[in-house]
Amino acid sequence: MQLPGEQLSVPEHLSPDSAAPSPSITLSRYPCLAVAGIVCYPLTVTPLAVAQPASVQLIDAAVALHRPIVVATLRAAPISGRLPLQEELYPIGCLALVHRLVRLHDGTLRVAIEGLERVRIARCVSDTTLQVDAEILYDPIEDAGPAELQLRRVVDAQLGRLAGSTELAVQFDTAANSEHYGYMVAAGLLARFPLADRYAVLAADGLAARLGCLAALLQA
């Protein structure tokens, strides 16, 4: 998927939290929305409330320019009065588009975030808003059939114990492929799990590993 962004082809040393760096990676610069307590997954839509003035400015610019943003999860609650530092963000985020922007009377926004792809954040660039240089992560082609089958067994068992689960089951059945199914399950069933667990699904490298991580969390 070719997405607009200022491309930067430079040698890059990633943070210790990231996977082993390659000698040279292609980075693009994106506006970054840092969120607390939320993990945005590709191929899903996440509703968000945006109140910080810098974040409102970032969203307004992204919508006006029809540009994607990176949604990055904060490791802890944000510190008021300044933009987040790189070490305060989890290193894997989600490239996303902003939809259905609603501005309330107090200036805050209600938006729907459509996740597109996973990204690895190489560095933060702070100005009046937060920007990041990031690398889009693409999963290698692999056979995830056994992992998906195991996950579907676990999900069916979970849904059988949940009241009002019919709507979720119908939603999961609309998944276009294994990747889409995994992210839909993560968004639909992990909302009350610890933040680190929800992030672990996003950070898992490879589709089979991601589906396996999700199944293990739901079985625990």
C-alpha angles and dihedrals in degrees: 000000000000111000130181115259139126102270119220118185104193140136106267136191109205125216120271089256091062130081118268110300123243117229091251130011133179113244131189126197118236137171108257128216110200113207131189122224095358133102116198114209129202117255092024135093119235123192113221138183113217118197110148110101093229091051092047089051090050093050093046091053094046092051093046093050096038089234129152119240134206115243109207127185119232116229090220140000113309121257110242119240101028143060118261121267120233093251089057091062129074106246098233116067139162129258107222149169124231118234138175098017113195120184116207126211092261093056097255120130135227110204141170114225118208110204116221113170141348116257135192113224110225098178144344124238113197123203125136085317132026118265130178137199104225142175119222111234119217121191116236117246107265143150105264094166098112092045092049092048091052091047092050090053090051093046092049089053091049093048090050089063097044123090113232093013095140093091092052092048091052090048093051090050090062092064111130096213144344094285092051091047093052094050092046090053092048092051093044103042108026100060093110096040121106114279093244091057093050090048092048089065092053092045097048110114114229131020096258091050091048094050090046092051090050093049091049092052093049092048095049 
